[in-house]
Amino acid sequence: MFAIVRTGGKQYRVAAGDKIVVEKLAGAAGDTITLDDVLLAGEGSEIKDSKGLAVSAEIIAQAKGEKVIVFKKRRRHNYRRRNGHRQQHTILKILSIGGEAPKKKAAAKKAEAAPAEAEA
């Protein structure tokens, strides 16, 4: 089974056991996270309903990408600026595709508050 997930403004095609490099996510190595923004899911050539679907992944490492040199120059004006940048990445291993996406916490708080008001 495969799924298309969106994280960090990019989309990734993943299957169980895949390793992907995504924009930095909060967490330490060994933590398990859920990617609940599933755009598409399927098996073979069949497309399945992705509503409420979540992808479970384990953080393997927090790493940095290759250094990119940013060089600015204006001819004949003695203007040169050299700058570097290393993007932060998170390496994920996809554990499973499926299961229910966790419910939003805001909805749970409203549900808890309603019975408390009814008792009073």
C-alpha contacts under 8 A as a table, 3 or more apart, distances in Angstrom:
res1	aa1	res2	aa2	distance
1	M	15	A	6.09
1	M	16	A	7.47
1	M	41	A	7.41
1	M	42	G	5.77
1	M	43	E	4.43
1	M	44	G	7.17
1	M	97	I	7.30
2	F	13	R	6.86
2	F	14	V	5.58
2	F	15	A	4.52
2	F	16	A	7.51
2	F	41	A	5.77
2	F	42	G	5.54
2	F	43	E	6.13
2	F	97	I	7.34
3	A	13	R	5.72
3	A	14	V	5.43
3	A	15	A	6.49
3	A	38	V	6.83
3	A	39	L	7.45
3	A	40	L	5.53
3	A	41	A	4.18
3	A	42	G	6.38
3	A	97	I	7.22
4	I	11	Q	6.52
4	I	12	Y	5.49
4	I	13	R	4.50
4	I	14	V	6.30
4	I	38	V	5.92
4	I	39	L	5.46
4	I	40	L	5.07
4	I	41	A	6.35
5	V	11	Q	5.56
5	V	12	Y	5.41
5	V	13	R	6.60
5	V	14	V	7.45
5	V	35	L	7.13
5	V	36	D	7.81
5	V	37	D	5.81
5	V	38	V	4.51
5	V	39	L	5.74
5	V	40	L	7.38
5	V	55	V	7.98
6	R	9	G	6.52
6	R	10	K	5.58
6	R	11	Q	4.41
6	R	12	Y	6.43
6	R	35	L	7.96
6	R	37	D	5.72
6	R	38	V	6.58
6	R	39	L	7.12
7	T	10	K	5.63
7	T	11	Q	6.50
7	T	22	V	7.29
7	T	23	E	7.53
7	T	35	L	7.62
7	T	37	D	7.46
8	G	22	V	6.95
8	G	23	E	5.41
8	G	24	K	7.82
14	V	18	D	6.27
14	V	20	I	8.00
14	V	94	I	7.25
15	A	18	D	5.70
15	A	94	I	6.79
15	A	96	S	7.61
15	A	97	I	7.15
16	A	94	I	5.24
16	A	95	L	5.42
16	A	96	S	5.13
16	A	97	I	6.54
17	G	93	K	6.29
17	G	94	I	5.26
17	G	95	L	5.94
17	G	96	S	7.74
18	D	93	K	5.73
18	D	94	I	5.41
19	K	91	I	6.95
19	K	92	L	5.53
19	K	93	K	4.43
19	K	94	I	6.35
20	I	91	I	5.82
20	I	92	L	5.34
20	I	93	K	6.57
20	I	94	I	7.96
21	V	89	H	6.41
21	V	90	T	5.77
21	V	91	I	4.56
21	V	92	L	6.31
22	V	25	L	7.91
22	V	89	H	5.71
22	V	90	T	5.41
22	V	91	I	6.44
22	V	92	L	7.51
23	E	88	Q	6.57
23	E	89	H	4.84
23	E	90	T	6.02
24	K	62	Q	7.34
24	K	88	Q	5.51
24	K	89	H	4.55
24	K	90	T	4.89
25	L	89	H	7.78
25	L	90	T	6.20
27	G	31	D	6.30
27	G	59	I	7.44
28	A	31	D	5.76
28	A	59	I	6.84
28	A	61	A	7.34
28	A	62	Q	7.30
29	A	58	E	7.90
29	A	59	I	5.11
29	A	60	I	5.16
29	A	61	A	5.03
29	A	62	Q	6.93
30	G	58	E	6.18
30	G	59	I	5.41
30	G	60	I	6.02
30	G	61	A	7.92
31	D	58	E	5.76
31	D	59	I	5.53
32	T	56	S	7.07
32	T	57	A	5.70
32	T	58	E	4.37
32	T	59	I	6.28
33	I	56	S	6.00
33	I	57	A	5.42
33	I	58	E	6.17
33	I	59	I	7.45
34	T	54	A	6.37
34	T	55	V	5.52
34	T	56	S	4.55
34	T	57	A	6.07
34	T	101	A	7.91
35	L	38	V	7.23
35	L	54	A	5.80
35	L	55	V	5.04
35	L	56	S	6.36
35	L	57	A	7.44
36	D	52	G	7.75
36	D	53	L	6.62
36	D	54	A	4.43
36	D	55	V	6.25
36	D	101	A	5.58
36	D	102	P	7.72
37	D	54	A	7.20
38	V	41	A	7.39
38	V	50	S	6.32
38	V	51	K	7.83
38	V	53	L	6.46
38	V	54	A	6.47
38	V	55	V	7.49
39	L	50	S	6.59
40	L	47	I	7.44
40	L	48	K	7.43
40	L	49	D	7.42
40	L	50	S	5.58
41	A	47	I	5.99
41	A	48	K	5.36
41	A	49	D	6.69
41	A	50	S	5.57
42	G	45	S	7.09
42	G	46	E	5.44
42	G	47	I	4.23
42	G	48	K	4.91
43	E	46	E	5.38
43	E	47	I	6.66
43	E	48	K	7.57
50	S	53	L	5.23
52	G	100	E	5.49
52	G	101	A	5.18
53	L	97	I	7.77
53	L	98	G	5.52
53	L	99	G	5.89
53	L	100	E	5.22
53	L	101	A	5.42
54	A	97	I	6.44
54	A	98	G	5.51
54	A	99	G	5.83
54	A	100	E	5.82
54	A	101	A	4.76
55	V	94	I	7.39
55	V	95	L	7.75
55	V	96	S	6.02
55	V	97	I	4.61
55	V	98	G	6.07
55	V	99	G	7.64
56	S	94	I	6.18
56	S	95	L	5.48
56	S	96	S	5.27
56	S	97	I	6.35
56	S	98	G	7.94
57	A	92	L	6.13
57	A	93	K	5.47
57	A	94	I	4.30
57	A	95	L	5.06
57	A	96	S	7.09
58	E	92	L	5.60
58	E	93	K	5.23
58	E	94	I	6.45
58	E	95	L	6.73
59	I	62	Q	7.74
59	I	90	T	7.00
59	I	91	I	6.06
59	I	92	L	4.73
59	I	93	K	6.51
60	I	90	T	7.67
60	I	91	I	5.48
60	I	92	L	5.57
60	I	93	K	6.59
61	A	90	T	6.00
61	A	91	I	5.31
61	A	92	L	7.46
62	Q	88	Q	7.47
62	Q	89	H	5.96
62	Q	90	T	4.63
62	Q	91	I	6.36
63	A	88	Q	6.05
63	A	89	H	5.12
63	A	90	T	6.02
63	A	91	I	7.32
64	K	86	R	6.06
64	K	87	Q	5.61
64	K	88	Q	4.59
64	K	89	H	5.51
65	G	86	R	5.52
65	G	87	Q	5.17
65	G	88	Q	6.30
65	G	89	H	6.57
66	E	86	R	5.97
66	E	87	Q	7.44
67	K	84	G	6.47
67	K	85	H	5.58
67	K	86	R	4.78
67	K	87	Q	7.77
68	V	84	G	5.58
68	V	85	H	5.25
68	V	86	R	6.43
69	I	82	R	7.07
69	I	83	N	5.85
69	I	84	G	4.53
69	I	85	H	6.62
70	V	81	R	7.98
70	V	82	R	5.87
70	V	83	N	4.93
70	V	84	G	5.70
70	V	85	H	7.65
71	F	80	R	7.31
71	F	81	R	5.70
71	F	82	R	4.61
71	F	83	N	6.28
72	K	79	Y	7.79
72	K	80	R	5.66
72	K	81	R	5.11
72	K	82	R	6.58
73	K	79	Y	5.55
73	K	80	R	4.59
73	K	81	R	6.60
74	R	77	H	5.86
74	R	78	N	7.11
74	R	79	Y	5.44
74	R	80	R	6.92
75	R	78	N	7.11
75	R	79	Y	7.41
76	R	79	Y	7.92
94	I	97	I	7.86
103	K	107	A	7.57
103	K	108	A	7.69
104	K	107	A	5.69
104	K	108	A	6.83
105	K	108	A	5.02
105	K	109	K	6.32
106	A	109	K	5.22
106	A	110	K	6.48
107	A	110	K	5.23
107	A	111	A	6.30
108	A	111	A	5.06
108	A	112	E	6.28
109	K	112	E	5.14
109	K	113	A	6.18
110	K	113	A	5.10
110	K	114	A	6.28
111	A	114	A	5.45
111	A	115	P	7.20
112	E	115	P	6.04
112	E	116	A	6.83
113	A	116	A	5.26
113	A	117	E	6.44
114	A	117	E	5.34
114	A	118	A	6.45
115	P	118	A	4.99
115	P	119	E	6.37
116	A	119	E	5.37
116	A	120	A	6.64
117	E	120	A	5.35
